[in-house]
């Protein structure tokens, strides 16, 4: 992407957009890119992984995305520590009284584990709740700056500078007095027009406008990137949480901020000229980033795929086990396949357990099986300051993510 045509792409200069009625022009290559993403999504659905391999994939994706998102905002934890926190959370090991950098990571992981439940309510109140949750249990000196869940106030536009160079302004935001009205206008668009668009297009525009408004004193980038993940996950790309999306989006931070800024620049120039604005550059950057992350995830799964070694009967049992969304008995499994005796089905289940595709608990008649799911034991201590947030995960009743099949 050639940025040389833009003399001063940074900062992002917000322009009021009420009502929000964007003119969307996608790159000519979008259909080809989207077709490739769709094929990778289907591949991720076909592959069958051992539980330990799927856990490794999940740890790497979540830890990398969370670390990338929080580290550019000043969180000092190294990637190795974020991986440790992620793996321990999947194992149900609770961190007691963590410091703020670790608590921030744990807050993000909790939302990642519940992306589907966060994607049902697109309102200003829901966004405030998400921000409050992500910033919960921050120390007083941090909370006094972030003001978890509180929208910005003030009559003048705000300026957000780089954490590494305070002379570099990254965002010139909406005035605090306009924030609620602008967010409400954006949410109207999300609920009425976005469902008719491809999820990548809708999520990208949602993210950009959220960042352009910059509704909170701090934590806007982190909250916006989680909103982006939530939208993709709940609107047609359910395997996006396995992909290193945020790493690809922010692989080059200068380009990342320039693309956000260019979109508002093009918008203002078009309005001055009486022309239609375009989101082409923005959509192109985000789509390529998603495509790259999907290709990487699909290749990792292909290398660990065990489906080629399984019979069609075994695959049928796996499909039904996933649909079961919980523990099942041998008798229930016998009912899923025709022409197989109880002994034969038992042998299949034992073999699938041996290769870690299935989990088992109990003995003899009380024996129960389940599809291996790294999220089954996921647990973090809920932040004390997250009152009104989504409910904590209950391992046996949660909506399973499950390994790709």
C-alpha positions in Angstrom: 0.0 0.0 0.0 1.6 3.3 -1.1 1.3 6.0 1.5 3.6 8.5 -0.3 0.6 10.2 -1.9 -0.5 11.4 1.5 1.7 14.2 2.8 0.3 14.3 6.3 -1.8 11.1 6.9 -1.6 11.3 10.7 -3.4 12.3 12.9 -6.9 10.8 12.6 -9.1 13.9 12.4 -12.6 13.0 13.3 -15.5 14.6 11.3 -19.0 14.5 12.7 -21.1 11.9 10.9 -24.8 12.2 12.1 -26.6 10.3 10.8 -23.9 7.8 9.9 -24.5 6.9 6.3 -21.2 5.8 4.8 -20.5 5.4 1.2 -18.7 2.1 0.9 -16.5 1.3 -2.0 -14.5 -1.9 -1.7 -11.2 -2.6 -3.6 -11.5 -4.5 -6.9 -9.7 -7.4 -5.4 -12.1 -7.8 -2.4 -14.1 -10.6 -3.9 -11.0 -12.7 -4.6 -9.6 -12.0 -1.1 -13.0 -12.8 0.5 -13.2 -16.1 -1.5 -9.8 -17.1 -0.2 -10.8 -16.3 3.4 -14.0 -18.3 2.9 -12.0 -21.3 1.8 -9.7 -21.0 4.8 -12.7 -20.8 7.1 -14.1 -24.0 5.5 -10.7 -25.7 5.9 -10.6 -24.8 9.6 -14.0 -26.4 10.0 -12.9 -29.6 8.3 -9.7 -30.2 10.2 -9.7 -32.4 13.3 -7.1 -31.7 16.0 -6.0 -33.4 19.1 -7.1 -31.5 22.2 -3.5 -30.6 23.1 -2.8 -29.3 19.5 -6.0 -27.3 19.5 -5.0 -25.8 22.9 -1.6 -24.8 21.6 -3.3 -23.1 18.6 -5.7 -21.3 20.9 -3.0 -20.2 23.3 -0.8 -18.8 20.5 -3.7 -17.0 18.9 -5.2 -15.4 22.0 -1.9 -14.6 23.7 -0.4 -13.0 20.5 -3.6 -10.9 19.8 -4.0 -9.8 23.4 -0.3 -9.1 23.8 -0.2 -7.1 20.6 -3.2 -5.0 21.6 -2.2 -4.2 25.2 1.6 -3.8 24.7 1.2 -0.9 22.3 -0.9 0.8 25.0 1.9 0.5 27.6 1.4 -3.0 29.2 4.9 -4.2 30.0 4.3 -7.9 30.1 6.4 -10.0 27.7 4.7 -12.4 25.3 5.9 -15.4 27.3 4.1 -14.2 30.4 0.9 -13.6 28.4 1.1 -17.1 27.0 1.5 -18.5 30.6 -1.6 -16.6 31.8 -3.5 -17.8 28.8 -2.5 -21.5 29.3 -3.2 -21.3 33.0 -6.6 -19.8 32.4 -7.5 -22.6 30.0 -6.4 -25.1 32.7 -8.6 -23.4 35.3 -5.7 -22.1 37.3 -6.7 -18.9 38.9 -4.3 -16.0 39.4 -4.9 -14.6 42.9 -4.6 -10.8 43.3 -2.7 -10.2 40.1 -1.1 -6.8 39.5 -2.7 -4.5 36.9 -0.7 -5.6 33.8 -1.7 -9.2 34.5 -5.3 -8.3 35.4 -5.6 -6.4 32.1 -4.6 -9.5 30.2 -7.0 -11.7 32.2 -9.8 -9.3 31.5 -9.1 -9.6 27.8 -9.0 -13.4 28.0 -12.3 -13.5 29.8 -13.9 -11.6 27.0 -12.2 -13.7 24.3 -13.7 -16.8 25.9 -17.2 -15.2 25.8 -17.1 -13.4 22.4 -20.4 -14.9 21.3 -22.2 -13.7 24.4 -20.9 -10.2 24.0 -22.1 -10.0 20.4 -25.8 -9.9 21.0 -26.2 -6.3 22.2 -24.9 -3.4 20.0 -25.8 -0.4 22.1 -23.9 2.5 23.7 -24.6 0.9 27.1 -23.1 -2.4 26.0 -19.9 -0.6 24.7 -19.6 1.1 28.1 -20.0 -2.2 29.8 -17.3 -3.8 27.7 -14.9 -0.9 28.4 -15.7 -1.2 32.1 -14.9 -4.9 32.1 -11.7 -4.6 30.2 -10.4 -1.9 32.5 -11.8 -3.5 35.7 -9.5 -3.7 38.8 -7.1 -1.1 37.5 -5.3 0.7 40.3 -6.7 4.1 41.5 -4.1 6.1 39.6 -4.9 4.3 36.4 -8.7 4.3 36.9 -8.7 8.0 37.5 -7.3 8.5 34.0 -9.2 5.7 32.2 -12.5 6.2 34.0 -13.8 2.7 33.2 -17.2 2.8 31.4 -17.5 6.6 31.4 -17.9 8.5 28.2 -15.7 11.5 27.6 -16.9 15.0 28.5 -15.8 18.4 27.5 -16.7 20.8 24.6 -13.4 20.7 22.7 -12.0 17.9 20.5 -9.3 15.9 22.4 -5.8 15.1 21.2 -4.3 11.7 21.7 -0.5 11.5 21.4 1.8 8.5 20.8 3.0 6.8 24.0 6.6 6.7 22.6 6.6 10.3 21.2 4.4 12.8 22.9 5.0 15.3 20.1 3.2 13.0 17.6 -0.6 13.4 17.7 -2.4 10.3 16.6 -6.0 11.3 17.0 -8.0 14.5 17.1 -11.2 13.2 18.5 -14.9 14.2 18.6 -15.7 16.7 21.4 -16.9 14.9 24.5 -20.3 16.6 24.2 -20.9 14.9 20.9 -19.7 11.4 21.9 -23.0 9.8 23.0 -24.9 11.1 20.0 -22.2 9.9 17.6 -21.9 6.5 19.2 -25.7 6.2 19.1 -25.7 7.1 15.4 -23.0 4.4 14.8 -25.0 1.8 16.7 -28.1 2.5 14.6 -26.0 1.8 11.5 -24.5 -1.4 13.1 -28.0 -2.7 13.9 -29.8 -1.7 10.6 -27.3 -1.5 7.7 -24.3 -3.5 8.8 -26.1 -6.9 8.7 -26.5 -6.5 5.0 -22.7 -6.2 4.5 -19.9 -8.7 4.5 -18.8 -9.0 8.1 -15.2 -7.9 7.3 -16.6 -4.7 5.7 -19.0 -4.0 8.6 -16.4 -4.8 11.3 -13.8 -2.7 9.7 -16.0 0.4 9.4 -17.3 -0.1 13.0 -13.8 -0.2 14.2 -12.7 2.9 12.3 -15.6 5.0 13.4 -15.3 3.9 17.0 -11.6 4.9 17.0 -12.3 8.1 15.2 -14.9 9.1 17.8 -12.6 7.9 20.6 -15.4 7.8 23.2 -13.3 7.2 26.3 -10.4 9.0 28.0 -8.2 5.9 27.5 -8.6 2.3 26.4 -10.2 3.1 23.0 -7.8 1.1 20.9 -8.1 -2.0 23.2 -11.9 -1.8 23.3 -12.2 -1.1 19.6 -10.0 -4.1 18.7 -12.1 -6.4 20.9 -15.3 -5.0 19.3 -13.7 -5.9 15.9 -13.1 -9.4 17.1 -16.6 -9.8 18.5 -18.2 -8.7 15.3 -16.2 -11.0 13.1 -16.8 -14.0 15.4 -20.5 -13.4 15.7 -21.3 -12.4 12.1 -20.0 -15.2 9.9 -16.3 -15.8 10.6 -16.5 -18.0 13.7 -12.9 -19.2 13.4 -11.4 -15.7 13.4 -10.6 -16.1 17.1 -8.0 -18.8 16.0 -6.2 -16.3 13.8 -3.5 -13.8 14.5 -5.7 -10.9 13.3 -4.3 -8.2 15.5 -0.7 -9.1 14.9 -1.3 -8.7 11.1 -3.3 -5.5 11.5 -0.6 -3.9 13.5 2.5 -5.5 12.1 3.5 -2.1 10.9 2.2 0.5 13.3 2.9 3.4 11.1 0.8 1.9 8.3 -1.9 1.0 10.9 -2.4 4.6 12.1 -1.9 6.0 8.6 -4.8 3.9 7.2 -7.1 5.0 10.0 -6.1 8.7 9.4 -6.4 8.4 5.6 -10.0 7.3 5.9 -11.0 10.5 7.7 -8.8 12.6 5.4 -10.5 11.2 2.3 -13.9 11.7 4.0 -13.3 15.4 4.7 -11.8 16.0 1.2 -14.7 14.4 -0.5 -17.2 16.4 1.5 -15.3 19.6 0.7 -15.5 18.8 -3.0 -19.1 17.7 -2.9 -18.1 14.1 -3.8 -18.7 10.8 -2.1 -16.2 9.6 0.5 -14.7 6.1 0.3 -13.5 3.4 2.7 -11.5 1.6 0.0 -8.0 1.9 1.5 -9.2 1.0 5.0 -11.1 -2.1 3.8 -8.2 -3.2 1.7 -5.7 -3.1 4.6 -8.0 -4.9 7.0 -9.0 -7.6 4.5 -5.4 -8.4 3.6 -4.5 -8.6 7.3 -7.4 -11.0 7.9 -6.6 -13.1 4.8 -3.0 -13.5 5.9 -4.0 -14.5 9.4 -6.5 -17.0 8.1 -4.0 -18.6 5.8 -1.5 -19.0 8.7 -4.1 -20.6 10.9 -5.3 -23.0 8.2 -1.7 -24.1 7.5 -1.0 -24.7 11.2 -4.2 -26.8 11.4 -3.4 -28.7 8.2 -0.1 -29.8 9.7 -1.8 -31.2 12.8 -4.9 -32.6 11.2 -5.7 -36.2 12.1 -8.9 -36.6 10.0 -7.1 -38.3 7.2 -6.4 -41.2 9.6 -10.0 -41.6 10.7 -12.9 -43.7 9.3 -16.1 -42.1 8.2 -17.8 -43.6 11.2 -15.3 -42.0 13.6 -15.9 -38.7 11.8 -19.6 -39.1 12.2 -19.2 -39.7 15.9 -17.1 -36.5 16.2 -19.6 -34.4 14.3 -22.4 -35.5 16.6 -20.2 -35.1 19.7 -19.7 -31.5 18.7 -23.4 -31.0 18.1 -24.1 -32.5 21.5 -22.2 -29.6 23.2 -21.4 -31.6 26.3 -21.0 -35.0 27.8 -22.7 -38.0 26.3 -23.0 -41.7 27.0 -22.0 -44.8 24.9 -25.7 -45.5 24.4 -26.2 -42.1 22.9 -23.2 -42.5 20.6 -24.6 -45.9 19.4 -27.7 -44.0 18.2 -25.7 -41.7 16.0 -24.3 -44.4 13.7 -26.1 -47.2 11.9 -24.9 -50.8 11.5 -22.4 -50.6 14.4 -22.7 -52.6 17.6 -22.2 -51.1 21.0 -18.8 -52.8 21.2 -17.7 -51.3 17.9 -18.8 -47.8 18.9 -17.1 -48.3 22.3 -13.8 -49.2 20.4 -14.1 -46.0 18.3 -14.6 -43.9 21.4 -11.7 -45.5 23.2 -9.5 -44.8 20.2 -10.6 -41.2 19.8 -9.9 -40.8 23.5 -6.5 -42.3 23.1 -5.5 -39.8 20.4 -7.0 -37.0 22.5 -9.8 -36.1 20.2 -12.3 -37.1 22.9 -12.3 -36.6 26.7 -13.7 -39.2 29.1 -14.8 -39.2 32.7 -16.4 -41.8 35.0 -16.3 -45.6 34.9 -18.5 -48.4 33.4 -22.1 -47.3 33.2 -21.4 -43.8 34.4 -18.7 -43.3 31.8 -19.2 -40.2 29.7 -17.4 -38.7 26.7 -17.1 -35.2 25.2 -15.3 -33.6 22.3 -12.0 -32.3 23.5 -12.4 -28.6 24.2 -9.7 -26.5 25.7 -12.3 -24.0 26.9 -14.1 -26.6 29.0 -12.0 -25.8 32.1 -11.4 -22.1 31.3 -11.5 -19.9 34.4 -10.2 -16.6 35.6 -11.2 -14.9 38.8 -13.8 -12.3 37.8 -12.6 -8.8 38.3 -14.1 -7.2 41.4 -14.8 -4.0 39.6 -16.8 -5.6 36.7 -20.3 -5.3 38.2 -22.9 -5.5 35.5 -20.6 -7.3 33.1 -21.3 -10.6 31.4 -21.8 -13.6 33.7 -18.8 -15.7 34.4 -18.3 -18.9 32.4 -19.8 -22.1 33.7 -17.7 -24.9 32.1 -20.5 -27.5 31.6 -23.1 -25.1 30.2 -21.0 -22.8 28.1 -21.3 -22.6 24.3 -18.3 -24.6 23.2 -15.9 -23.2 20.7 -14.4 -26.6 20.0 -11.5 -27.6 17.8 -12.0 -27.0 14.0 -13.7 -30.0 12.3 
